Amino acid sequence: MTWIVLVFGFLTLIGLLDSLANGSDILKSGGGFSDTFRYMFLRAPVIFDRIFVFTLVVATLLTFVKLIRQHELVALLGFGISATKQAFLLVPAVIGASIMSVLFIDTAMAPAVRSLQAWGIGEYKVKNITQENPLWLEDRGRIIRATARIDYETLGNMKFFFRDEKGTVERIWHVASAKYQNPNWALTDIEELDVKDADGETRFLKPLVGPKIWETRHNPTTIARLAAEPRDLSLSEMYNFSKPGNSGSKPSFAYKFWFAHRLTRPLAALILLIACTALMQRTGREDTGSKTLILGITMAFIFLICDGAMATFAASGGLAVLPAIAFPLLIFGIGGSFMLLRTETL
């Protein structure tokens, strides 16, 4: 219950601050007061993904603070319930909450992010398909580049690179826009550049007359998945894009990292539980647990900073997936286990 109250409080506070920061974008898009709450609702799964491990740590610390202030921790130790046993007693709640969190994130976050992409509010206006952040994809031997997303069902400023069997580009289409008309995309304002056997010869764009369509398995939903950050996808989508030759707009190792990262969050919560339990063994008569609460929150911040640094390195290709996942878990796991064993010898 402590954790649920904390999650609700954090989501409300961060959601309000986030909506205030992007209030001007909401108003510019024609939204009203109610759209602020709609934005908060759609952002909630994304915010929850970033904070749920931290809230589990804070909930664990507050549970021990309550035990310390009511002198119940002394009673537990007097009845032979050591720090290790206390940790084991809290394992079902912490692991259960973390597994439910992962399942909720996996179910709710991807659809919410696609809705925010379609809306184009806040950071999704920047992280969407833009000139600075183009979308590249391979489709039936063609390389396609899009640098604008006019609306959820319309791509703009596109280039189609047609290749021969050897992979050499033969011609390029410059397309002003592609409108999705199930099951294909209707192309408008097409100009063609023939580069086959050019050998340095100057070639010019030639307008193509008549309607053209882009026959593809891609639809607005799959385009949204390709444009999304790997972390904002579901586990099944991450796994699919991590396969060789089937990557999204980011390299396959980025999807592999975030897939492994999400699966290991229950383990991260367990390791932090061990460290928190060892840290909160305070039985002094005047002890209130306030100082150790601050130390515990600081420890959680250090873990998040370390984990975030490893994520940055791994997602950019600077570090392999396994070391990036394992390093913070090993460091805090060894440190927490050492502190827990030390409480048994005191």
C-alpha positions in Angstrom: 0.0 0.0 0.0 2.9 2.4 0.7 4.3 1.7 -2.7 0.9 2.3 -4.5 0.4 5.6 -2.7 4.0 6.6 -3.6 3.5 5.7 -7.2 0.3 7.7 -7.4 2.0 10.7 -5.8 5.0 10.6 -8.1 2.9 10.2 -11.2 0.7 13.1 -10.2 3.5 15.4 -9.4 5.7 14.6 -12.4 2.7 14.5 -14.7 1.6 17.9 -13.6 5.1 19.4 -14.0 5.4 17.7 -17.4 2.0 19.0 -18.6 2.8 22.5 -17.4 6.1 22.4 -19.3 4.3 21.4 -22.5 1.1 23.4 -21.9 1.9 25.8 -24.8 2.2 22.9 -27.2 -1.1 21.6 -26.1 -2.8 25.0 -26.6 -1.1 25.4 -30.1 -2.5 22.0 -31.2 -6.0 23.3 -30.4 -6.3 21.5 -27.2 -8.2 22.7 -24.1 -8.1 22.2 -20.4 -9.2 18.6 -20.7 -6.4 17.8 -23.1 -3.9 18.5 -20.2 -5.3 15.5 -18.4 -5.3 13.5 -21.5 -1.6 14.3 -22.0 -1.0 13.3 -18.3 -2.9 10.0 -18.8 -0.9 9.1 -22.0 2.4 10.1 -20.4 1.7 8.1 -17.2 3.0 4.7 -18.5 6.2 6.3 -19.8 6.9 8.1 -16.5 6.0 5.0 -14.5 8.6 3.0 -16.5 11.3 5.5 -15.4 10.4 5.7 -11.7 8.9 2.3 -10.6 12.2 0.8 -9.3 13.0 4.0 -7.4 9.5 4.0 -5.9 10.0 0.4 -4.7 13.2 1.5 -3.0 11.5 4.4 -1.3 8.6 2.2 -0.2 11.0 -0.3 1.3 12.8 2.4 3.2 9.6 4.0 4.5 8.5 0.5 5.7 11.6 0.2 7.8 11.4 3.8 9.0 7.9 3.0 10.4 9.3 -0.2 12.1 12.1 1.8 13.6 10.0 4.6 14.9 7.5 2.3 16.5 10.3 0.2 18.0 9.0 -2.9 16.1 12.4 -3.6 14.5 13.9 -4.2 17.9 11.0 -6.7 18.6 11.5 -8.5 15.3 15.3 -8.9 16.0 14.4 -10.0 19.6 12.2 -12.8 18.2 15.1 -14.0 16.0 13.9 -12.4 12.7 17.3 -11.3 11.4 18.0 -8.8 8.6 18.2 -11.7 6.1 14.8 -13.1 7.2 13.4 -9.6 7.0 14.6 -9.3 3.4 13.1 -12.8 2.6 9.7 -11.7 4.1 9.7 -8.6 1.8 10.7 -10.5 -1.3 7.2 -11.6 -2.4 5.8 -8.1 -2.2 8.8 -6.5 -4.0 9.2 -9.1 -6.7 5.4 -9.3 -7.2 5.1 -5.5 -7.5 8.1 -5.3 -9.9 6.7 -8.1 -12.1 3.3 -6.5 -12.2 5.0 -3.2 -13.1 6.9 -4.8 -16.1 3.6 -6.4 -17.3 1.8 -3.1 -17.1 4.6 -1.2 -18.9 4.7 -3.8 -21.6 1.0 -3.6 -22.2 0.3 0.1 -21.7 3.4 2.1 -22.8 3.6 1.2 -26.5 0.0 2.2 -27.4 0.4 5.4 -25.3 3.6 6.4 -27.1 1.9 5.8 -30.5 -0.9 8.1 -29.4 1.6 10.8 -28.3 3.4 10.4 -31.6 0.1 10.9 -33.5 -0.5 14.0 -31.4 3.0 15.4 -31.8 3.2 17.0 -28.4 6.3 17.9 -26.3 9.3 15.6 -26.9 7.4 13.5 -29.4 7.5 16.5 -31.7 11.3 16.3 -31.6 11.6 12.5 -31.4 9.2 12.0 -34.3 10.3 11.8 -37.9 12.1 15.1 -38.7 14.9 16.5 -40.8 17.3 16.0 -37.9 15.9 12.6 -37.0 15.0 10.9 -40.3 13.5 7.5 -40.6 15.4 5.0 -42.7 14.0 1.6 -43.7 14.5 -1.2 -46.2 11.5 -2.5 -48.0 11.6 -5.1 -50.8 15.1 -4.2 -51.8 14.5 -0.5 -51.8 16.0 2.0 -49.3 13.5 4.6 -48.1 14.1 7.8 -46.2 11.5 10.0 -44.7 12.2 13.3 -43.0 8.7 14.5 -42.1 5.5 13.2 -40.6 2.7 15.4 -41.7 0.1 13.5 -39.6 -0.2 10.0 -38.2 -1.2 8.6 -41.7 1.0 10.8 -43.9 4.7 10.8 -44.4 6.5 13.7 -46.1 9.7 14.7 -47.9 10.7 11.1 -48.8 13.3 9.5 -51.0 13.0 6.0 -52.6 16.3 4.4 -53.6 15.7 1.7 -56.2 18.6 -0.8 -56.4 19.6 -3.6 -58.8 20.4 -7.2 -57.7 23.9 -6.1 -56.7 22.7 -3.3 -54.5 23.7 -0.5 -56.8 21.2 2.4 -56.9 19.6 2.8 -60.3 17.1 5.5 -59.8 15.8 7.8 -57.0 12.3 9.0 -56.4 11.7 12.3 -54.6 8.3 12.2 -53.1 6.5 15.1 -51.5 4.1 13.0 -49.4 2.8 9.5 -48.9 -0.8 9.1 -47.6 -1.9 5.8 -46.2 -4.9 4.3 -48.0 -5.3 0.8 -46.7 -3.5 -1.4 -47.6 -1.0 0.8 -49.6 0.3 4.3 -49.6 -0.6 6.9 -52.2 2.4 8.9 -53.4 2.0 12.6 -54.6 4.3 15.0 -56.4 6.9 12.5 -57.5 10.1 13.4 -59.3 12.6 10.7 -60.6 16.3 10.9 -60.9 17.9 8.3 -63.1 21.4 7.5 -61.9 22.0 4.2 -63.7 25.4 4.3 -65.6 25.6 8.0 -64.9 29.4 7.9 -64.4 29.6 11.5 -63.3 27.2 12.7 -66.0 24.8 15.5 -64.8 21.2 14.1 -64.5 18.0 16.1 -63.7 14.9 15.3 -61.9 11.9 14.5 -64.1 8.3 14.7 -62.8 6.3 11.5 -63.0 2.8 11.8 -64.4 0.0 9.8 -62.9 -0.8 8.3 -59.5 1.8 6.0 -57.9 1.4 3.7 -54.9 3.9 2.3 -52.4 3.1 -1.4 -51.9 4.4 -2.4 -48.5 3.7 -4.4 -45.4 4.2 -1.1 -43.4 1.2 0.8 -42.1 1.0 3.9 -39.7 1.3 1.6 -36.7 4.5 -0.1 -37.9 5.9 3.2 -38.9 5.2 4.5 -35.4 7.1 1.5 -33.9 10.0 2.2 -36.2 10.1 5.8 -35.2 9.8 5.2 -31.5 12.7 5.0 -29.1 13.6 1.3 -28.3 12.8 1.8 -24.6 9.2 2.8 -25.5 8.3 -0.4 -27.3 6.8 -3.6 -25.9 9.0 -6.7 -25.2 7.8 -8.5 -28.3 8.5 -5.5 -30.5 12.0 -5.1 -29.0 12.7 -8.8 -29.6 11.5 -8.6 -33.2 13.7 -5.5 -34.0 16.7 -7.1 -32.3 16.8 -9.9 -34.8 19.6 -9.7 -37.5 18.3 -8.0 -40.6 15.1 -6.9 -39.0 16.1 -3.8 -37.1 14.0 -0.7 -36.7 15.3 2.9 -37.0 18.0 2.2 -34.4 20.7 -0.6 -34.5 19.7 -4.0 -33.3 21.9 -3.8 -30.2 19.9 -0.9 -28.8 16.7 -3.1 -28.9 18.7 -6.0 -27.4 19.8 -3.8 -24.5 16.4 -2.4 -23.6 14.8 -5.9 -24.0 17.3 -7.3 -21.4 17.0 -4.2 -19.3 13.3 -4.5 -18.8 13.4 -8.2 -18.1 16.0 -7.7 -15.3 14.1 -5.0 -13.4 12.7 -7.5 -10.9 16.3 -8.6 -10.2 17.3 -5.0 -9.8 14.5 -4.5 -7.3 15.6 -7.6 -5.4 19.2 -6.4 -5.2 18.1 -3.0 -4.0 15.8 -4.6 -1.4 18.9 -6.5 0.1 20.9 -3.2 0.3 18.0 -1.3 1.8 17.3 -4.0 4.4 21.0 -4.1 5.5 21.1 -0.3 5.6 18.0 0.1 7.8 19.0 -2.1 10.7 18.9 0.8 13.3 17.9 -0.2 16.8 19.2 2.7 18.9 16.8 4.2 21.5 16.9 7.6 19.8 17.0 6.3 16.2 14.2 7.6 13.9 15.5 6.2 10.7 15.6 9.7 9.1 19.3 9.7 8.4 19.4 6.2 6.9 16.3 7.1 4.8 18.3 9.9 3.2 21.3 7.5 2.7 19.0 4.9 1.2 17.4 7.5 -1.3 21.0 8.6 -2.2 21.9 5.0 -2.8 18.9 4.6 -5.1 19.9 7.8 -7.0 23.5 6.5 -7.4 22.1 3.2 -8.8 19.9 5.1 -11.3 22.8 7.3 -12.4 25.1 4.2 -12.8 22.3 2.3 -14.6 21.6 5.3 -16.9 25.2 5.7 -17.8 25.5 2.0 -18.7 22.3 2.4 -20.8 23.7 5.3 -22.7 26.9 3.5 -23.5 25.1 0.3 -24.5 22.4 1.9 -26.6 25.0 3.9 -28.5 27.2 0.8 -29.2 30.0 1.8 -26.8 29.5 -1.2 -24.6 28.2 -4.7 -25.0 24.7 -5.5 -23.7 25.7 -8.1 -21.0 28.4 -6.0 -19.2 26.1 -2.9 -19.4 23.3 -4.8 -17.7 25.4 -6.8 -15.3 27.8 -4.0 -14.0 25.4 -2.0 -11.8 23.6 -5.2 -10.6 26.9 -6.8 -9.6 28.2 -3.8 -7.8 25.1 -3.2 -5.8 24.5 -6.9 -5.4 27.9 -7.5 -3.9 27.7 -4.3 -1.8 24.2 -5.2 -0.4 25.2 -8.8 0.3 28.3 -7.7 2.2 26.3 -5.3 4.3 23.6 -7.9 5.0 26.1 -10.5 6.0 27.8 -7.9 8.2 24.6 -7.4 10.2 24.6 -11.1 11.0 28.0 -10.8 12.7 27.4 -7.7 14.7 
